[in-house]
Amino acid sequence: MRLASRSTDLHLGQGLFVIGYPGVVTSHELLSKETQLEATITTGRVSGFRRDIGGQQVIQTDAAIIQGNSGGPVFDDRGDVVGAATFTSLQGNQVVQGFNFLIPVETIHEAARAAGVTPVGESAFTRLWNRGVDFYVRDLHFRAHRNLRAAAELHPGFPDVERVRQDCDLHAKAQPFLHREEVQWVLLALAVVGTLVGGWFGARRAAEAARRGIRRIVQEELKALRG
């Protein structure tokens, strides 16, 4: 998860993605307890730029936000965190969706500095996850599974990681044997080794033929000198 350096690059109408654990989902009576560990993503756009009653900059969005989303990261369309979900709008006791607000990433940077924390950018887990997803969308399921397995070893129990790993298994098993990525890697390796071995034997044969040619020339010259 990367923090954007600033939110001033945002513009009206730009797409946003909010990730959180809204209580209306995690406590839903018809959903299993396992789903409580799975994040919810809501989407929307930048609706405006405001200031709160303390004079701090806030970003208005029409992305759905409700109790449980508060503090969740908000991503732009490049995958960078540009803010955090903070508060919604009320009319009486009812939440009015479509008019919600985020604190900008500058506030997050300030809070991190005040706490003596330096954001490290991409962690080892994030790198493995991003690489695995990249391979997955390119249908390179063997390498995707390998990266996701390493990510799961670092931080086990993430439902999204397990879901993509299982999907990689299903795609791999559905492919014809010779079309599977790991099989193609083995065939390529064998072809390279065969080429190197063939080249080595070819070079030996060429060297031996050259030696025989030189020996014959020397013998002919010696014979001519004696004759």
SEMAR-546654 format. One record per residue (C-alpha): residue in three letters; y, x, z. Coordinates in steps of 0.5 Angstrom, whole numbers, plus 500, padded with zeros to 3 digits. Example, Ala and Ser with C-alpha at 12.3 -4.5 7.8 and 13.67 -1.06 7.14 Angstrom:
2
Ala491525516/Ser498527514/
END
This chain:
227
Met500500500/Arg506503498/Leu513502500/Ala519501495/Ser525506496/Arg529500496/Ser530492494/Thr536493490/Asp532493484/Leu530486485/His533481481/Leu533473481/Gly527470478/Gln523477479/Gly516475481/Leu513476488/Phe507476492/Val506474499/Ile500476503/Gly498474510/Tyr494469514/Pro497463515/Gly494459520/Val493452516/Val488456513/Thr485460518/Ser484454523/His482449517/Glu476445520/Leu472445513/Leu472453512/Ser467458515/Lys469463521/Glu468468516/Thr474466511/Gln479468517/Leu478475515/Glu480474508/Ala488474506/Thr491469503/Ile496471497/Thr502466495/Thr506467489/Gly513466487/Arg520469485/Val526472488/Ser531465489/Gly537469492/Phe540474496/Arg543472503/Arg545474510/Asp542472516/Ile547470522/Gly547477525/Gly549479518/Gln543483516/Gln541482508/Val535477507/Ile532475500/Gln530468499/Thr524466495/Asp520460493/Ala514463495/Ala510459500/Ile510462507/Ile508458513/Gln506460520/Gly501466520/Asn505469514/Ser510472518/Gly510480518/Gly506480512/Pro508484506/Val511482500/Phe510486493/Asp513486487/Asp510486480/Arg509493480/Gly505493487/Asp510496491/Val512493498/Val519490497/Gly520486504/Ala516482509/Ala516475510/Thr520473516/Phe522465517/Thr522459513/Ser526453513/Leu526447517/Gln528440516/Gly527436523/Asn521439525/Gln518439518/Val517446514/Val521445507/Gln517450502/Gly521453497/Phe526456501/Asn523462505/Phe526468507/Leu524476507/Ile527482510/Pro528487505/Val524494505/Glu530498507/Thr530494514/Ile522496514/His524504513/Glu530503519/Ala525500524/Ala520506522/Arg525511523/Ala527508529/Ala520508532/Gly519516529/Val514513524/Thr513516517/Pro510512512/Val505516508/Gly504512502/Glu497511499/Ser492513504/Ala485515502/Phe482508503/Thr488505498/Arg487511493/Leu479509493/Trp481502492/Asn486502487/Arg481507483/Gly475502484/Val479496482/Asp482500476/Phe475502473/Tyr473495475/Val478491470/Arg476497465/Asp469494465/Leu467501468/His462498474/Phe458504476/Arg465508477/Ala468502480/His462501485/Arg462508487/Asn469508489/Leu469502493/Arg463504496/Ala467510499/Ala472506501/Ala468501505/Glu465507508/Leu472509511/His474502513/Pro468497513/Gly468490513/Phe474488508/Pro471482504/Asp475484498/Val472490497/Glu465487498/Arg466482493/Val468486488/Arg462491489/Gln458485489/Asp461483482/Cys460490480/Asp452490481/Leu452483478/His455486471/Ala451492471/Lys445488472/Ala447484466/Gln448489461/Pro443492457/Phe439498460/Leu442503455/His449500455/Arg450501463/Glu455507464/Glu450511469/Val445511463/Gln450513458/Trp453519463/Val445521463/Leu444521456/Leu451524454/Ala449530459/Leu442531456/Ala446531449/Val451537452/Val445541455/Gly441540449/Thr447542444/Leu448548449/Val440550449/Gly440549442/Gly446554441/Trp443559445/Phe437559442/Gly441559435/Ala445565437/Arg439569439/Arg435568433/Ala442570429/Ala442576433/Glu435578432/Ala436577425/Ala442581425/Arg438587428/Arg433586423/Gly438587418/Ile441593421/Arg434596422/Arg432595415/Ile439598412/Val438604417/Gln431605415/Glu433604407/Glu439610408/Leu434614412/Lys429614406/Ala434615401/Leu436621405/Arg429624405/Gly428622398/
END
